[in-house]
Amino acid sequence: MSKQTAPEYLSETAQEWYERAVTEFGLETSGELAVLAEAASSMDRIAECRELIKRDGLVIEGSRGLVSHPATRMEQQHRGLVLQACRQLGISSPVES
């Protein structure tokens, strides 16, 4: 099996996790790699959401007053996608803690 490199569009952190998962868990089929790439991409979205929440706070001013930051819901959705992908692949998740 040749070394599988991560997609270039992923952040450095997500690329490192992708490549580590490929090696550690022996992922090699195109289906496994596609699921792993989607999980890694969702990890990047989680990081982006966290930065937005850090910048703006958990609540923001909406048209009717204070509301939960939309990024909190997006973060939760992407966390679920990562966990689902990892379960599908039978690997440990980087976002379980």
C-alpha positions as CSV (number, residue, x, y, z in Angstrom):
1,M,0.0,0.0,0.0
2,S,1.4,3.4,-1.0
3,K,1.3,6.4,1.3
4,Q,-2.1,8.1,0.9
5,T,-1.8,11.8,1.1
6,A,-4.7,14.0,2.4
7,P,-6.6,16.3,0.1
8,E,-4.9,19.6,-0.3
9,Y,-8.1,21.6,0.6
10,L,-7.9,20.4,4.2
11,S,-6.2,22.4,6.9
12,E,-2.8,21.2,8.1
13,T,-4.4,19.7,11.3
14,A,-7.1,17.9,9.3
15,Q,-4.5,16.6,6.8
16,E,-2.3,15.2,9.7
17,W,-5.4,13.5,11.2
18,Y,-6.4,12.1,7.8
19,E,-2.9,10.7,7.1
20,R,-2.6,9.3,10.6
21,A,-6.0,7.6,10.4
22,V,-5.1,6.0,7.0
23,T,-1.9,4.6,8.4
24,E,-3.2,3.6,11.9
25,F,-6.4,2.0,10.7
26,G,-5.3,0.7,7.3
27,L,-7.9,2.6,5.3
28,E,-7.4,2.1,1.6
29,T,-10.6,1.7,-0.4
30,S,-11.9,4.7,-2.3
31,G,-15.1,4.6,-0.2
32,E,-13.2,4.7,3.1
33,L,-11.0,7.5,1.9
34,A,-14.0,9.5,0.7
35,V,-15.7,9.1,4.1
36,L,-12.5,10.0,5.9
37,A,-12.0,13.1,3.7
38,E,-15.6,14.3,4.6
39,A,-14.9,13.8,8.3
40,A,-11.7,15.7,8.0
41,S,-13.5,18.5,6.2
42,S,-16.1,18.6,8.9
43,M,-13.2,19.0,11.4
44,D,-12.2,22.1,9.6
45,R,-15.8,23.4,9.8
46,I,-15.8,22.8,13.5
47,A,-12.6,24.8,13.9
48,E,-14.1,27.7,11.9
49,C,-17.3,27.6,14.0
50,R,-15.3,27.7,17.2
51,E,-13.4,30.7,15.9
52,L,-16.6,32.6,15.0
53,I,-18.1,31.8,18.5
54,K,-14.8,32.8,20.2
55,R,-14.9,36.1,18.2
56,D,-18.7,36.9,18.6
57,G,-19.7,35.0,21.7
58,L,-22.3,32.3,22.2
59,V,-25.2,34.7,21.7
60,I,-25.5,37.5,19.1
61,E,-27.9,40.3,18.4
62,G,-30.7,39.1,16.1
63,S,-33.7,41.0,14.7
64,R,-35.7,40.1,17.8
65,G,-32.9,40.4,20.4
66,L,-30.3,38.0,21.6
67,V,-30.1,34.6,19.9
68,S,-27.8,31.7,19.9
69,H,-24.9,32.1,17.5
70,P,-25.7,30.1,14.3
71,A,-22.3,28.6,14.4
72,T,-23.2,26.7,17.6
73,R,-25.7,24.7,15.6
74,M,-23.3,24.2,12.7
75,E,-20.6,23.1,15.0
76,Q,-22.9,20.5,16.5
77,Q,-24.0,19.2,13.1
78,H,-20.4,18.8,11.9
79,R,-19.4,17.1,15.2
80,G,-22.2,14.6,14.5
81,L,-20.9,14.1,10.9
82,V,-17.4,13.4,12.2
83,L,-18.7,10.9,14.8
84,Q,-20.9,9.2,12.3
85,A,-18.1,8.9,9.7
86,C,-15.7,7.5,12.4
87,R,-18.3,4.9,13.5
88,Q,-18.9,3.9,9.8
89,L,-15.1,3.4,9.4
90,G,-14.7,1.7,12.8
91,I,-12.1,4.2,13.9
92,S,-11.7,6.5,17.0
93,S,-12.9,10.0,16.6
94,P,-10.8,13.1,17.2
95,V,-13.9,15.0,18.5
96,E,-15.2,12.5,21.1
97,S,-13.9,14.4,24.1
